[in-house]
Amino acid sequence: MSAVYASIPSTPTPVGPFASSEAPFVIRPLAAPLGAEVLDLNLDQPLSDEAFSRIRQAFSDHHVLVFRKQDITPAQHVQFSRRFGPLQIHVLRQFQLPGHEEILQISNIRENGKPIGLGDAGAFWHSDLSYKAVPSLGSLLHARELPATGGDTHFSNMHLAWETLPASLQKVLLPLKAEHSYVKRYAEQRAKAPWRPALTQAQLDEVAPVVHPVVTTHPENGRKTLFVNEHFTSRIVGLPQDESEDILQQLFAHSVRPEFIYTHQWQKDDMVFWDNRSVIHLAGGTPDDQRRRLNRTTVEGAVPV
């Protein structure tokens, strides 16, 4: 289904070490259509403004950053995430990490017969919180407990997806807007995972459908990107249902071509930070008999334009 790229490029291309009172760190692009590793940097201490600026630029350039060997606390995870902006709270609050409402647990672990986190998170290609009026800037996922097999995460570059569309289709898409709905596939998810809670009216109100442009401009790198995904994009506004569905299915299929994809094979204590404005992602699945637990924060972005 997707292309798997090695985490370390065959010919490393380090972006020079950072020279300051902090220990040097290296940003190394991956041998993939997106992504870079950040090596020799510990997130257990606040970063200087200069170091943070460099990380922010790398995030804009590479869309996915992999911070290796981050043995940090949930509080340190939250502190680093907040450098990028306010944090958004997921509507399923029962899966928050106790004591840290900003952290959503992604886990198949059950305690006292109940799931501690979202065990089926990421079952469809999506951009986190695209269903909010103000979607997210990005998400930071920290590996705490990993299975022996499975558990990979796939990322697709939506800048490339846009840039490789025929010019005639680009012209059609530019003025269009699409609806995003959290509940688009919720009943389908509950049918497969009955432990998913029914949503209260207050939760439904919190995730009422919103409308965003089909094509957006990234606020930092200035590149255009497709802003649709199979999980939450429900229809194109103003088009007949059959025409809307036809266009969306074409875009969904095009946006996950293998040449756009990086597959992340998790290592212990990885922190992966991805840009929800320029990538979509998919969870590869984990065997039911193997424990998986990761902590996720989500940074608020801006209204897409």
ChimeraX attribute file (.defattr): number of C-alpha atoms within 10 A of each C-alpha:
attribute: neighborCount
match mode: 1-to-1
recipient: residues
	/A:1	8
	/A:2	15
	/A:3	18
	/A:4	17
	/A:5	16
	/A:6	14
	/A:7	20
	/A:8	15
	/A:9	14
	/A:10	9
	/A:11	8
	/A:12	11
	/A:13	14
	/A:14	15
	/A:15	13
	/A:16	11
	/A:17	13
	/A:18	16
	/A:19	11
	/A:20	10
	/A:21	7
	/A:22	12
	/A:23	11
	/A:24	14
	/A:25	18
	/A:26	17
	/A:27	23
	/A:28	22
	/A:29	25
	/A:30	24
	/A:31	19
	/A:32	19
	/A:33	19
	/A:34	21
	/A:35	28
	/A:36	26
	/A:37	21
	/A:38	23
	/A:39	17
	/A:40	16
	/A:41	20
	/A:42	18
	/A:43	19
	/A:44	15
	/A:45	11
	/A:46	13
	/A:47	16
	/A:48	12
	/A:49	10
	/A:50	12
	/A:51	17
	/A:52	15
	/A:53	12
	/A:54	13
	/A:55	16
	/A:56	15
	/A:57	13
	/A:58	21
	/A:59	20
	/A:60	19
	/A:61	16
	/A:62	19
	/A:63	25
	/A:64	30
	/A:65	27
	/A:66	24
	/A:67	21
	/A:68	20
	/A:69	18
	/A:70	19
	/A:71	18
	/A:72	16
	/A:73	12
	/A:74	18
	/A:75	14
	/A:76	15
	/A:77	23
	/A:78	19
	/A:79	15
	/A:80	19
	/A:81	21
	/A:82	15
	/A:83	15
	/A:84	16
	/A:85	15
	/A:86	15
	/A:87	22
	/A:88	20
	/A:89	16
	/A:90	20
	/A:91	17
	/A:92	14
	/A:93	15
	/A:94	16
	/A:95	18
	/A:96	22
	/A:97	18
	/A:98	12
	/A:99	9
	/A:100	12
	/A:101	17
	/A:102	25
	/A:103	27
	/A:104	26
	/A:105	26
	/A:106	25
	/A:107	23
	/A:108	22
	/A:109	19
	/A:110	12
	/A:111	7
	/A:112	6
	/A:113	7
	/A:114	10
	/A:115	18
	/A:116	21
	/A:117	25
	/A:118	21
	/A:119	23
	/A:120	17
	/A:121	15
	/A:122	20
	/A:123	14
	/A:124	17
	/A:125	22
	/A:126	24
	/A:127	30
	/A:128	26
	/A:129	25
	/A:130	28
	/A:131	25
	/A:132	20
	/A:133	17
	/A:134	16
	/A:135	22
	/A:136	26
	/A:137	26
	/A:138	28
	/A:139	23
	/A:140	23
	/A:141	23
	/A:142	27
	/A:143	21
	/A:144	18
	/A:145	16
	/A:146	20
	/A:147	16
	/A:148	11
	/A:149	11
	/A:150	16
	/A:151	20
	/A:152	18
	/A:153	16
	/A:154	23
	/A:155	29
	/A:156	29
	/A:157	28
	/A:158	27
	/A:159	24
	/A:160	22
	/A:161	23
	/A:162	23
	/A:163	14
	/A:164	12
	/A:165	15
	/A:166	9
	/A:167	11
	/A:168	8
	/A:169	11
	/A:170	15
	/A:171	11
	/A:172	9
	/A:173	17
	/A:174	14
	/A:175	10
	/A:176	15
	/A:177	20
	/A:178	22
	/A:179	19
	/A:180	27
	/A:181	22
	/A:182	21
	/A:183	18
	/A:184	17
	/A:185	15
	/A:186	17
	/A:187	13
	/A:188	11
	/A:189	16
	/A:190	13
	/A:191	10
	/A:192	11
	/A:193	12
	/A:194	11
	/A:195	13
	/A:196	18
	/A:197	11
	/A:198	12
	/A:199	13
	/A:200	9
	/A:201	9
	/A:202	10
	/A:203	13
	/A:204	14
	/A:205	10
	/A:206	13
	/A:207	19
	/A:208	15
	/A:209	20
	/A:210	16
	/A:211	20
	/A:212	25
	/A:213	21
	/A:214	23
	/A:215	23
	/A:216	23
	/A:217	18
	/A:218	16
	/A:219	15
	/A:220	11
	/A:221	11
	/A:222	10
	/A:223	14
	/A:224	21
	/A:225	21
	/A:226	28
	/A:227	28
	/A:228	30
	/A:229	27
	/A:230	20
	/A:231	24
	/A:232	24
	/A:233	27
	/A:234	23
	/A:235	23
	/A:236	24
	/A:237	16
	/A:238	10
	/A:239	14
	/A:240	10
	/A:241	11
	/A:242	10
	/A:243	11
	/A:244	16
	/A:245	15
	/A:246	10
	/A:247	15
	/A:248	21
	/A:249	13
	/A:250	10
	/A:251	19
	/A:252	19
	/A:253	12
	/A:254	16
	/A:255	29
	/A:256	24
	/A:257	16
	/A:258	14
	/A:259	16
	/A:260	21
	/A:261	27
	/A:262	26
	/A:263	22
	/A:264	21
	/A:265	17
	/A:266	20
	/A:267	14
	/A:268	14
	/A:269	19
	/A:270	19
	/A:271	27
	/A:272	22
	/A:273	22
	/A:274	27
	/A:275	24
	/A:276	25
	/A:277	29
	/A:278	28
	/A:279	30
	/A:280	27
	/A:281	24
	/A:282	20
	/A:283	20
	/A:284	16
	/A:285	16
	/A:286	20
	/A:287	13
	/A:288	11
	/A:289	9
	/A:290	15
	/A:291	17
	/A:292	22
	/A:293	20
	/A:294	22
	/A:295	22
	/A:296	24
	/A:297	27
	/A:298	30
	/A:299	24
	/A:300	21
	/A:301	20
	/A:302	12
	/A:303	14
	/A:304	20
	/A:305	12
